[in-house]
Amino acid sequence: MSVFYVGLDVHSKMTEYAVEDDAGTLISQGRVPTTLEGLSLLVTQHGVAPGTRVGLETGTMARYVAGHLRGLGRWWGGDEPVCTGGLR
């Protein structure tokens, strides 16, 4: 099974994402609506499994997105989000 990492840059209407493999190779990037449906699409389009590591920039929408990801049964990387001041 491949290991993936997901980075999210969350805004009120759209969320930018990048999916990388364990070697750091960019697999996919794009944007989805910052809604339950949009986040579900990201999960299903890329076959993102529970346990996948995610980097989520802190901000006003971070708690909202984390709640949706938990609702999908896909809180990746542990009990709490991996939040940063900015993705590097």
C-alpha positions in Angstrom: 0.0 0.0 0.0 1.4 3.4 -0.9 2.0 6.1 1.7 0.6 9.5 0.9 0.8 12.9 2.6 -1.7 15.6 2.1 -1.2 19.4 2.5 -4.3 21.7 2.8 -4.4 25.4 2.4 -7.9 26.2 3.6 -9.9 29.3 2.6 -13.6 30.1 3.3 -14.8 28.9 -0.1 -12.1 26.7 -1.6 -9.3 24.5 -0.2 -6.1 24.0 -2.2 -4.5 20.6 -1.8 -1.4 18.7 -2.6 -0.9 15.0 -2.4 2.7 13.6 -2.2 4.0 10.1 -2.0 6.6 9.0 0.6 9.4 10.0 -1.6 8.1 13.6 -1.8 6.9 13.3 -5.4 3.9 15.4 -6.2 1.0 13.0 -7.1 -1.8 15.5 -7.4 -2.7 19.1 -6.6 -5.8 21.1 -7.1 -8.7 22.7 -5.3 -12.0 21.6 -3.9 -14.9 23.5 -2.2 -14.5 23.9 1.5 -17.5 21.8 2.2 -18.2 18.3 3.3 -18.9 17.3 -0.3 -15.6 18.9 -1.5 -13.5 17.2 1.2 -15.3 13.9 0.5 -14.3 14.3 -3.2 -10.7 14.8 -2.2 -10.7 11.6 -0.1 -12.4 9.4 -2.7 -10.6 10.8 -5.8 -7.2 10.0 -4.4 -8.1 6.9 -2.4 -6.8 8.6 0.8 -6.9 6.0 3.6 -7.3 6.5 7.3 -3.8 7.1 8.8 -2.6 9.3 5.9 -0.7 12.3 7.3 -2.1 15.7 6.7 -0.7 19.2 7.1 -3.4 21.8 7.8 -2.6 25.5 8.0 -4.0 27.1 11.1 -6.7 29.7 10.6 -10.3 30.4 11.1 -11.4 27.5 8.9 -9.1 24.9 10.4 -11.6 23.7 13.1 -14.4 23.5 10.5 -12.3 21.4 8.1 -11.0 19.1 11.0 -14.6 18.5 12.0 -15.6 17.5 8.5 -12.6 15.2 8.2 -13.5 13.5 11.5 -17.1 13.2 10.2 -15.8 11.3 7.2 -14.0 8.9 9.5 -10.8 10.2 8.0 -8.9 12.1 10.7 -5.4 11.4 9.4 -2.3 11.2 11.4 -3.7 10.7 15.0 -6.2 12.2 17.3 -5.5 15.8 16.5 -4.6 17.7 13.3 -1.1 18.5 12.3 -1.4 22.3 12.2 1.3 24.7 11.1 1.7 28.4 10.8 2.2 27.8 7.1 2.9 24.8 4.9 6.5 24.5 3.7 
